[in-house]
Amino acid sequence: MKVVKIETDEQLKDAFAIRVEVFVNEQGVPRELELDELDVSPEACNHFLLLEEERPVATGRFKNYEPSVAKMQRIAVLQSSRGLGVGKFLLLAMEAEAKSMGYRYSLLDAQCTAEDFYLKLGYVTESEEPFLDAGIRHVRMRKSL
């Protein structure tokens, strides 16, 4: 497995294909909610791809949320690669990049079904109650980097 920071439009298209498959096709998120202003170019955000034998199987991004806080977003793993440690490998690489850029904390809005996954990686749930994002229940979580 290898994580690469997206630098080309072709890599960004690969990331979009994964996100559309996972969020739009599998989970029913409207396409217009999935792609946003941070997706206009590789430079608009810190986008990443995880490659398995040079095949893109997972993606994620992070943006500046507030001073010293990186917000992890759009973390998606193709169904055929789930349960193999791919998501963990991707997120740890994204956190390492954020830390190298000077961020001290990682923040994310996790789908409730993924809350345990993030807890195992050291995140702490901050929300008192779940909230809806794109019609899916989420909780806000934070981790020191």
C-alpha positions as CSV (number, residue, x, y, z in Angstrom):
1,M,0.0,0.0,0.0
2,K,1.1,3.5,-0.8
3,V,-0.4,6.9,0.0
4,V,0.2,9.7,-2.4
5,K,-0.7,13.4,-2.1
6,I,-2.8,14.3,-5.1
7,E,-0.9,16.6,-7.5
8,T,-2.6,16.0,-10.9
9,D,-6.2,16.3,-12.3
10,E,-6.0,12.6,-13.2
11,Q,-5.3,11.6,-9.6
12,L,-8.2,13.9,-8.5
13,K,-10.5,12.2,-10.9
14,D,-9.5,8.8,-9.4
15,A,-10.4,10.2,-5.9
16,F,-13.8,11.5,-7.2
17,A,-14.5,8.1,-8.7
18,I,-14.0,6.4,-5.3
19,R,-16.0,9.0,-3.5
20,V,-18.9,8.8,-6.0
21,E,-18.9,5.0,-5.7
22,V,-18.9,5.0,-1.8
23,F,-20.9,8.1,-0.9
24,V,-23.3,8.6,-3.9
25,N,-23.8,5.0,-5.2
26,E,-23.6,3.1,-1.9
27,Q,-24.9,5.6,0.6
28,G,-27.3,7.7,-1.5
29,V,-25.6,11.1,-0.9
30,P,-26.7,13.5,-3.6
31,R,-23.8,14.1,-6.0
32,E,-24.2,17.8,-5.7
33,L,-23.5,17.5,-1.9
34,E,-20.5,15.3,-2.4
35,L,-18.4,17.4,-4.7
36,D,-17.7,21.0,-3.5
37,E,-15.5,24.0,-3.9
38,L,-12.5,22.2,-2.4
39,D,-12.6,19.7,-5.3
40,V,-11.9,22.2,-8.1
41,S,-8.2,21.4,-8.3
42,P,-5.5,19.4,-6.5
43,E,-4.3,22.7,-4.9
44,A,-7.7,23.6,-3.4
45,C,-7.3,21.2,-0.5
46,N,-4.9,18.4,0.7
47,H,-6.2,15.5,-1.3
48,F,-4.8,11.9,-0.9
49,L,-5.1,8.6,-2.7
50,L,-4.2,5.2,-1.3
51,L,-2.9,2.8,-4.0
52,E,-2.8,-1.0,-3.8
53,E,-0.6,-2.3,-6.5
54,E,-0.9,1.0,-8.3
55,R,-4.7,0.8,-8.2
56,P,-6.6,3.6,-6.4
57,V,-8.7,2.0,-3.6
58,A,-9.2,4.8,-1.0
59,T,-9.2,8.5,-0.7
60,G,-9.4,11.3,1.8
61,R,-8.7,15.0,2.2
62,F,-8.0,17.5,4.9
63,K,-8.4,21.3,5.1
64,N,-7.4,24.0,7.5
65,Y,-10.3,24.2,10.0
66,E,-8.8,26.7,12.5
67,P,-5.3,27.5,13.6
68,S,-3.5,24.3,14.5
69,V,-6.6,22.1,13.5
70,A,-6.8,20.0,10.3
71,K,-10.3,18.7,9.4
72,M,-10.2,15.3,7.9
73,Q,-13.0,14.8,5.3
74,R,-14.3,12.5,2.5
75,I,-12.5,9.4,3.7
76,A,-13.7,6.6,1.5
77,V,-12.5,3.0,0.9
78,L,-13.8,0.9,-2.0
79,Q,-15.9,-2.0,-0.7
80,S,-13.5,-4.6,-2.1
81,S,-10.7,-3.2,0.1
82,R,-12.6,-2.7,3.4
83,G,-11.5,-4.7,6.5
84,L,-7.9,-4.9,5.3
85,G,-6.4,-1.9,7.2
86,V,-6.6,0.4,4.2
87,G,-8.6,3.1,6.0
88,K,-6.2,3.1,9.0
89,F,-3.2,3.3,6.7
90,L,-4.7,6.2,4.8
91,L,-5.7,8.2,7.9
92,L,-2.4,7.7,9.7
93,A,-0.6,9.0,6.6
94,M,-2.9,12.0,6.4
95,E,-2.4,12.7,10.1
96,A,1.4,12.5,9.6
97,E,1.2,15.0,6.7
98,A,-1.0,17.4,8.8
99,K,1.5,17.1,11.7
100,S,4.4,17.9,9.4
101,M,2.6,21.0,8.2
102,G,2.3,22.2,11.8
103,Y,-1.2,21.1,12.8
104,R,-1.6,19.9,16.4
105,Y,-5.1,18.4,16.2
106,S,-7.1,16.4,13.8
107,L,-10.9,16.9,13.7
108,L,-13.5,14.9,11.7
109,D,-17.2,14.3,11.5
110,A,-17.5,10.5,11.5
111,Q,-20.5,8.6,10.4
112,C,-21.9,6.9,13.5
113,T,-21.3,3.5,11.9
114,A,-17.6,4.4,11.8
115,E,-17.3,5.9,15.3
116,D,-15.6,2.7,16.7
117,F,-13.1,2.7,13.9
118,Y,-12.0,6.2,14.8
119,L,-12.0,5.5,18.6
120,K,-9.5,2.7,18.0
121,L,-7.3,5.2,16.3
122,G,-7.2,7.6,19.2
123,Y,-10.1,9.9,18.4
124,V,-12.4,11.2,21.1
125,T,-16.1,11.9,20.5
126,E,-16.9,15.6,21.1
127,S,-20.5,15.8,20.1
128,E,-23.1,15.2,22.8
129,E,-25.6,14.0,20.3
130,P,-25.3,12.7,16.7
131,F,-26.2,15.2,13.9
132,L,-27.2,14.8,10.3
133,D,-24.9,15.5,7.4
134,A,-26.2,14.6,4.0
135,G,-29.0,12.7,5.7
136,I,-26.5,10.4,7.6
137,R,-26.0,10.4,11.3
138,H,-22.5,11.8,12.3
139,V,-20.5,12.6,15.5
140,R,-17.7,15.1,15.7
141,M,-14.4,13.6,16.9
142,R,-10.9,15.0,17.7
143,K,-7.4,13.7,18.2
144,S,-4.1,15.2,19.2
145,L,-1.4,14.8,16.6
